[in-house]
Amino acid sequence: MSQKGFLMYLKPGVEKEYTKRHDALWPELESLLKSYGIAKYSIFLDVDTNILFGCLHCPAAFDEAALAQEEIMQKWWDSMAELMETEPNNAPKTKDLKQVFYLE
């Protein structure tokens, strides 16, 4: 199991709606993420900058490109696009982070 850390960018004034939608995460999306081996997934918000920090635990061979092609993943991105900075396909704009420390 490895970890992946990344940043995403929330639009101003939508923090409550972003949280509300994640509190009601679609069961089929949760199942999809778990089917790709994602065991833990957290998202944190810096309220001063609207930058989101995501961290997920995934298999070393996690296939992020395949997950991005899944219909339910694309529908989720479409539903969240109004709240976030996105790529042309509505995937959230992200910046991968390099892990420099881990304590277990």
C-alpha positions in Angstrom: 0.0 0.0 0.0 1.2 3.5 -0.8 -0.1 7.0 -0.3 -0.9 9.7 -2.8 -1.1 13.4 -1.7 -2.4 16.1 -4.0 -3.9 19.6 -4.1 -7.2 20.7 -5.7 -8.7 24.1 -5.9 -12.2 25.0 -4.6 -14.0 28.1 -6.0 -14.9 30.8 -3.4 -18.1 30.5 -1.4 -18.9 26.9 -2.1 -17.3 25.2 0.9 -20.6 24.2 2.5 -21.9 22.7 -0.8 -18.7 20.8 -1.4 -18.9 19.3 2.1 -22.6 18.5 1.7 -22.0 16.6 -1.5 -19.1 14.6 0.0 -21.2 13.8 3.1 -23.7 12.3 0.7 -21.1 10.5 -1.5 -22.8 8.2 -4.0 -22.6 4.6 -2.9 -21.6 3.5 -6.4 -18.7 5.9 -6.4 -17.6 4.6 -3.0 -17.7 1.1 -4.3 -15.8 2.1 -7.4 -13.0 3.7 -5.4 -12.7 0.7 -3.1 -12.7 -1.6 -6.2 -9.5 0.2 -7.3 -7.9 -0.6 -3.9 -8.4 2.8 -2.2 -8.6 2.0 1.4 -8.5 5.4 3.0 -9.2 8.8 1.4 -9.2 12.2 3.2 -9.7 15.7 1.9 -8.8 18.7 4.0 -9.7 22.4 3.2 -7.4 25.4 3.9 -10.2 27.9 4.5 -7.9 30.9 3.9 -6.9 29.8 0.4 -9.7 27.4 -0.7 -7.0 24.9 -1.5 -8.0 21.3 -0.8 -5.4 18.7 0.3 -6.3 15.1 -0.6 -4.6 12.0 0.7 -5.4 8.5 -0.3 -4.0 5.0 0.5 -3.8 2.9 -2.6 -2.0 -0.1 -4.1 1.5 0.6 -5.5 0.1 -0.3 -8.9 -2.9 2.0 -8.6 -4.2 2.8 -12.1 -5.3 6.4 -11.9 -5.8 6.7 -15.7 -8.2 3.7 -15.7 -10.2 5.2 -12.8 -10.5 8.4 -14.7 -12.2 6.6 -17.6 -14.9 5.0 -15.4 -18.4 6.4 -16.2 -19.3 7.0 -12.6 -16.1 8.9 -11.9 -16.8 11.1 -14.9 -20.4 11.7 -13.7 -19.0 12.7 -10.3 -16.6 15.1 -11.8 -19.4 16.6 -14.0 -21.5 17.1 -10.8 -18.6 18.8 -9.0 -17.3 21.0 -11.8 -19.3 24.1 -10.8 -17.5 24.0 -7.4 -13.9 23.5 -8.4 -11.2 24.5 -10.9 -11.3 21.8 -13.5 -9.6 20.4 -16.6 -11.6 20.4 -19.9 -13.0 17.0 -19.1 -14.3 18.3 -15.7 -11.6 16.4 -13.7 -10.4 18.6 -10.9 -7.2 20.5 -11.5 -4.7 18.8 -9.3 -1.1 19.2 -8.2 0.6 16.0 -7.1 2.7 16.3 -3.9 5.9 14.5 -3.1 5.9 12.5 0.1 8.8 13.5 2.3 7.9 11.9 5.6 5.6 9.2 6.9 5.1 7.8 10.5 3.1 4.7 11.1 
